[in-house]
Amino acid sequence: MSSVLLHPDDVVEEFRAERAPFAWLLEREVLRYLRIWRYSLVGPVLSTVLFVIVFGNVLASHVDGLGAFSYGQFIVPGLVVQAVVNVGYFNGTTSLYEARRDRYLHCVLASPLRWWEIQAALAIAAILRGILVSIAVLAVAVPLTGVGVARPGFLVAAAIGVLVVAAQFGIIAGAVASSLDHVYSIESLVLLPFGFLGGIFYPVTELPAGWRVVSELNPFFWLVQAGRTGFLGSADVPGWSSLLVVWIVALGLSAWSAAIFARGRRLKA
């Protein structure tokens, strides 16, 4: 057998990636929903805007007792929060669950990416999607209702917390769901009831004492109250308490999500 000697100039240089693996995964996750923007972005925006139009304008004249705010202004913060949470949920389930089902996630887990980079890429992609949807909703809702921002600094802190909650909730749901039935069950048994019973369309101060306690046990209630405080300046509970609960939930869900990725067993199932 003859041997082939390579000239030093013929040696192939070491492969160098054009971009960091984290940036590649984040770009993939963002492009995944931008390519189907009619469904991933326009759909949630349209459904939320319809709520604003029907409830905020048509029913506004029949609702009293909200002080200086119209009914449309009252419900806009809660509807924005609801849209962000819905988007975060579906982003996690459609991305992570389908990656597990199709075994695509195995390739990602076997890559040089560390577990926290994979989790962060999924979370940031969901956060960006939530920002896009909320901006689009407000672009329509603000001219229709005249809602403003009474406490900008508070709203920024609350918005970041709500975006993190939505993103991590979706990631956890995508990690624990074992079938499409589970995906839709979580939506119908958890997401929808918590949303509609979270004080989006009514002040909980008008509820009987027992129902108010039930509302305050609902995590969604605190997300809505934090958003309402940022936009309107006040809500059914003190602003500091709603912001504290939002960030406790955000950090708790983030820790749960991190534990799932650090162990990795459920992701490979």
Backbone torsions as a table, in degrees:
resi	resn	phi	psi	omega
1	MET	NA	137.8	-178.9
2	SER	-95.8	142.7	178.8
3	SER	-99.2	152.6	-178.9
4	VAL	-112.7	121.9	178.9
5	LEU	-97.4	128.5	-179.2
6	LEU	-93.0	135.8	173.9
7	HIS	-72.6	145.0	-179.5
8	PRO	-53.0	-30.8	-179.6
9	ASP	-72.8	-16.7	-178.2
10	ASP	-89.8	-5.6	-178.6
11	VAL	-68.9	129.5	-179.3
12	VAL	-73.0	132.8	179.2
13	GLU	-68.4	154.7	179.0
14	GLU	-61.9	138.3	-179.0
15	PHE	-65.3	134.7	175.8
16	ARG	-128.9	124.3	-179.5
17	ALA	-67.4	143.2	179.4
18	GLU	-69.3	-26.1	179.0
19	ARG	-144.4	161.0	-179.9
20	ALA	-65.9	145.4	179.2
21	PRO	-55.3	-36.8	178.9
22	PHE	-61.6	-45.2	179.2
23	ALA	-63.3	-37.0	178.3
24	TRP	-63.3	-46.0	-178.7
25	LEU	-66.5	-41.3	178.5
26	LEU	-62.6	-43.4	178.7
27	GLU	-62.3	-41.2	179.4
28	ARG	-61.1	-43.6	-177.7
29	GLU	-66.8	-38.2	179.5
30	VAL	-70.2	-46.0	-179.6
31	LEU	-64.5	-27.0	-179.2
32	ARG	-58.6	-42.7	-179.8
33	TYR	-93.1	-20.6	176.2
34	LEU	-69.6	-30.8	179.5
35	ARG	-70.2	-21.9	177.1
36	ILE	-118.3	43.5	-172.9
37	TRP	-58.9	-27.3	179.8
38	ARG	-61.7	-33.0	-179.0
39	TYR	-96.9	-40.9	-173.6
40	SER	-79.6	-27.0	-177.6
41	LEU	-115.9	-51.1	-176.4
42	VAL	-66.0	-39.3	-178.8
43	GLY	-57.5	-56.3	178.4
44	PRO	-61.2	-37.2	179.6
45	VAL	-65.0	-45.3	-177.9
46	LEU	-62.4	-45.4	-179.0
47	SER	-64.3	-38.2	179.3
48	THR	-69.9	-41.6	178.7
49	VAL	-62.6	-36.5	177.3
50	LEU	-63.0	-38.7	174.8
51	PHE	-60.8	-43.4	179.8
52	VAL	-61.9	-43.4	-177.3
53	ILE	-68.0	-49.2	-175.0
54	VAL	-70.1	-50.4	-176.8
55	PHE	-82.3	-42.0	-175.0
56	GLY	-72.9	-30.1	-178.5
57	ASN	-107.4	-49.6	-175.5
58	VAL	-67.9	-42.6	-175.8
59	LEU	-94.9	-5.3	-174.7
60	ALA	-59.1	-37.7	-176.5
61	SER	-71.8	-12.6	-177.8
62	HIS	-101.7	2.0	-177.9
63	VAL	-115.5	127.0	-179.7
64	ASP	-121.5	174.4	172.0
65	GLY	85.7	20.0	-180.0
66	LEU	-106.0	12.2	176.1
67	GLY	69.9	-128.5	-174.5
68	ALA	-79.8	-4.4	-175.4
69	PHE	-107.1	142.9	172.2
70	SER	-77.2	165.7	-179.8
71	TYR	-65.1	-35.9	177.8
72	GLY	-61.6	-44.0	177.7
73	GLN	-64.8	-34.7	-178.3
74	PHE	-65.6	-40.4	-173.3
75	ILE	-88.2	-18.3	-176.3
76	VAL	-57.7	-47.8	-180.0
77	PRO	-57.9	-42.9	179.5
78	GLY	-66.0	-38.2	179.0
79	LEU	-67.4	-35.9	176.3
80	VAL	-64.9	-44.2	177.7
81	VAL	-60.4	-44.4	179.1
82	GLN	-60.7	-42.3	179.1
83	ALA	-63.2	-41.8	-179.6
84	VAL	-64.7	-44.1	-179.8
85	VAL	-65.4	-42.4	178.3
86	ASN	-61.1	-43.9	-179.7
87	VAL	-64.7	-42.9	178.5
88	GLY	-62.0	-40.2	179.2
89	TYR	-63.2	-51.4	-176.4
90	PHE	-70.2	-27.8	176.3
91	ASN	-64.7	-43.8	179.8
92	GLY	-67.9	-43.0	-177.1
93	THR	-70.7	-42.4	-178.5
94	THR	-72.8	-26.0	180.0
95	SER	-89.0	-59.7	-173.0
96	LEU	-74.3	-43.9	-179.8
97	TYR	-62.8	-45.2	-179.7
98	GLU	-67.1	-33.9	176.6
99	ALA	-66.0	-36.7	175.7
100	ARG	-69.2	-43.9	-177.4
101	ARG	-63.9	-40.7	-177.4
102	ASP	-89.1	3.3	179.5
103	ARG	64.2	13.0	176.0
104	TYR	-67.7	-32.1	-177.1
105	LEU	-63.9	-27.0	178.7
106	HIS	-60.3	-38.3	179.4
107	CYS	-67.0	-39.3	179.6
108	VAL	-66.8	-42.3	-180.0
109	LEU	-66.8	-27.4	179.1
110	ALA	-85.2	-5.0	-179.0
111	SER	-79.1	173.4	177.4
112	PRO	-66.2	-8.0	179.0
113	LEU	-63.0	136.5	174.3
114	ARG	-83.0	159.2	-173.0
115	TRP	-59.4	-38.5	-177.7
116	TRP	-71.8	-25.2	175.6
117	GLU	-70.0	-39.1	177.9
118	ILE	-64.4	-46.2	178.8
119	GLN	-61.9	-43.6	-178.6
120	ALA	-65.1	-39.7	179.5
121	ALA	-62.9	-43.0	178.6
122	LEU	-64.8	-41.9	-178.2
123	ALA	-67.9	-44.5	-178.6
124	ILE	-65.2	-38.9	177.6
125	ALA	-61.2	-42.4	178.5
126	ALA	-66.8	-38.3	178.2
127	ILE	-63.4	-43.6	178.3
128	LEU	-62.6	-38.9	177.6
129	ARG	-64.5	-41.0	177.1
130	GLY	-63.9	-37.7	178.0
131	ILE	-64.8	-44.4	179.9
132	LEU	-60.3	-45.0	-178.5
133	VAL	-66.6	-44.6	-178.4
134	SER	-65.3	-38.2	177.2
135	ILE	-63.1	-43.2	-179.7
136	ALA	-65.0	-40.8	178.8
137	VAL	-63.1	-46.0	-178.9
138	LEU	-67.3	-30.5	178.4
139	ALA	-61.5	-28.0	177.7
140	VAL	-95.5	-40.3	-173.3
141	ALA	-71.3	-35.7	-178.2
142	VAL	-63.4	-49.3	176.9
143	PRO	-63.3	-33.0	-178.0
144	LEU	-72.8	-38.5	-172.7
145	THR	-110.7	-20.2	-177.3
146	GLY	76.7	16.3	180.0
147	VAL	-66.7	141.7	179.6
148	GLY	-120.9	-169.4	178.6
149	VAL	-117.4	106.8	-176.8
150	ALA	-80.5	-33.7	-177.0
151	ARG	-132.3	84.6	-174.1
152	PRO	-59.3	-45.5	-179.0
153	GLY	-62.2	-43.6	177.8
154	PHE	-62.9	-41.6	-178.6
155	LEU	-63.5	-40.0	178.5
156	VAL	-61.8	-47.2	179.8
157	ALA	-62.6	-41.6	179.5
158	ALA	-67.9	-41.4	-178.0
159	ALA	-63.2	-42.8	178.6
160	ILE	-61.7	-43.6	178.9
161	GLY	-62.3	-44.3	179.6
162	VAL	-64.0	-41.5	178.6
163	LEU	-62.3	-40.2	177.9
164	VAL	-66.5	-43.4	177.1
165	VAL	-57.0	-48.8	-177.9
166	ALA	-62.3	-45.5	-177.7
167	ALA	-63.9	-47.3	-176.8
168	GLN	-71.4	-33.8	175.8
169	PHE	-61.8	-42.7	178.3
170	GLY	-65.2	-40.0	179.0
171	ILE	-63.9	-45.0	179.4
172	ILE	-62.5	-43.6	179.0
173	ALA	-61.6	-41.3	178.2
174	GLY	-66.8	-26.8	-179.4
175	ALA	-82.6	-32.3	-175.8
176	VAL	-94.0	-21.1	-179.0
177	ALA	-67.6	132.9	179.8
178	SER	-109.2	-2.2	177.6
179	SER	-161.1	167.8	176.2
180	LEU	-63.9	-29.9	176.5
181	ASP	-61.2	-39.0	177.7
182	HIS	-66.1	-39.4	179.5
183	VAL	-59.0	-48.4	-178.0
184	TYR	-74.7	-27.8	177.7
185	SER	-67.5	-42.3	177.9
186	ILE	-61.1	-39.4	179.4
187	GLU	-64.6	-47.6	-173.2
188	SER	-80.0	-29.4	-176.0
189	LEU	-97.5	-18.5	-178.0
190	VAL	-119.2	-58.3	-171.0
191	LEU	-65.1	-52.1	-176.7
192	LEU	-66.0	-49.1	178.6
193	PRO	-60.7	-43.9	179.6
194	PHE	-61.6	-38.1	-179.7
195	GLY	-66.8	-50.7	-175.8
196	PHE	-73.4	-21.7	177.2
197	LEU	-98.8	14.7	-176.7
198	GLY	-96.9	10.8	176.9
199	GLY	82.6	23.8	178.2
200	ILE	-68.1	-43.6	-170.5
201	PHE	-103.8	1.8	-177.4
202	TYR	-155.1	150.9	172.8
203	PRO	-79.7	131.1	-177.0
204	VAL	-70.5	-14.4	177.2
205	THR	-65.3	-19.2	178.8
206	GLU	-85.7	-6.1	-177.6
207	LEU	-85.4	155.7	170.5
208	PRO	-59.8	158.6	-174.0
209	ALA	-56.5	-41.2	-178.5
210	GLY	-63.0	-44.1	-179.9
211	TRP	-70.6	-28.4	176.5
212	ARG	-66.8	-39.9	176.8
213	VAL	-61.5	-42.0	178.0
214	VAL	-61.4	-42.2	179.4
215	SER	-62.6	-40.4	-177.1
216	GLU	-72.2	-15.7	174.6
217	LEU	-84.5	-7.5	-178.9
218	ASN	-88.5	117.0	-179.9
219	PRO	-57.5	-33.3	-179.1
220	PHE	-61.9	-32.7	178.9
221	PHE	-56.7	-42.5	-176.9
222	TRP	-72.9	-31.8	174.9
223	LEU	-64.3	-43.8	179.5
224	VAL	-64.4	-43.1	-178.6
225	GLN	-64.3	-38.7	177.7
226	ALA	-64.9	-43.7	177.5
227	GLY	-64.4	-40.3	-179.3
228	ARG	-67.0	-37.3	177.8
229	THR	-63.4	-40.9	179.4
230	GLY	-64.9	-40.7	-178.2
231	PHE	-79.9	-47.3	-171.3
232	LEU	-100.2	-15.6	179.6
233	GLY	95.1	-15.1	179.6
234	SER	-155.4	163.5	179.5
235	ALA	-153.8	-164.8	-178.0
236	ASP	-76.1	-16.3	179.1
237	VAL	-131.9	160.4	178.1
238	PRO	-59.3	144.4	-176.3
239	GLY	-61.0	-39.7	-177.7
240	TRP	-62.7	-36.1	-178.1
241	SER	-70.9	-40.4	178.9
242	SER	-66.9	-40.0	179.2
243	LEU	-65.8	-38.8	178.6
244	LEU	-62.7	-45.4	-179.5
245	VAL	-64.9	-41.4	179.1
246	VAL	-56.8	-46.2	-176.9
247	TRP	-75.4	-29.3	172.9
248	ILE	-64.1	-44.9	177.7
249	VAL	-63.8	-42.9	-179.5
250	ALA	-61.1	-45.3	-179.6
251	LEU	-69.8	-37.0	177.8
252	GLY	-64.2	-46.3	178.3
253	LEU	-65.8	-37.1	178.3
254	SER	-63.5	-40.9	178.1
255	ALA	-65.7	-40.5	177.5
256	TRP	-62.7	-47.4	178.5
257	SER	-60.8	-42.3	179.6
258	ALA	-62.7	-39.2	179.1
259	ALA	-63.3	-39.1	178.8
260	ILE	-62.3	-44.9	-177.9
261	PHE	-73.8	-35.0	-179.5
262	ALA	-65.4	-37.7	178.6
263	ARG	-80.1	-45.5	173.2
264	GLY	78.2	-9.0	-174.8
265	ARG	-66.9	-43.7	-179.1
266	ARG	-66.8	-32.8	-178.9
267	LEU	-67.0	-27.7	-177.8
268	LYS	-92.4	-3.2	-177.3
269	ALA	-72.0	NA	NA
